[in-house]
Amino acid sequence: MLLYQFRMGTNPRRVIIYMAEKGIDVPRYELDYHGGEHRSPEYLRINPAGRAPALVTDGGVAITESGAIVEYLEELHPHHSMIGTDPLSRAKVRALERVGNDLCVRCQAWLWNLTDAFAAKEPDPSRPLADKVYRYVEELLDILEASIGEARFLAGGYEPTIADCTTFAIFQTARERFDQPLGKTHHKLDRWYRDFRRRPSADY
């Protein structure tokens, strides 16, 4: 098994954080994004989308979406479940993880237009468009703020779930890579982020 990653990327980070929380050790290969290795013919044969992550199983099958990779690993390692232990808790975790995934998508569009770091995705960044997109980002932040309440983790309980891994990854990208105050005015989420950031899994 081999995980192709770009450790600074949001989607790879949700897998990396999950594996660290779960205690799963998978061999990894760091793609040279700056050198364009993720667009090389060799890597495109593994992941035609040309992005990280991609997990090649022991049987040689490539799994190319971060959410699918996490669920695949969770099925291989069901102990200390991070998706839930019964139908209701699994539904709650998956619902929140999907909100976190939507947040990733909206934040990426926001960051593409807020910075000039994504020329391949957005060669003509637009601050007015970034501001407009951020309104849709805040819509999801409001949902997560209401959901977490005073709990330590997004789905409640005493242990993180895949919802935390997904959502934390985009918070970390915005705050640490691009110095953007994502969620700073959502005080419960801000507290959650600062607490999660102290976990060993959150280290770059």
Secondary structure, DSSP 8 states (H G I E B T S, - for coil): -EEEE-TTSHHHHHHHHHHHHHT----EEE--TTTTGGGSHHHHHH-TT--S-EEE-TTS-EE--HHHHHHHHHHH--SS-SS-SSHHHHHHHHHHHHHHHHHHHHHHHHHHHH-SS-TTT-SS--HHHHHHHHHHHHHHHHHHHHHHTT-SSTT-SSS--HHHHHHHHHHHIIIIIS---TTTTSHHHHHHHHHHHTSGGG--
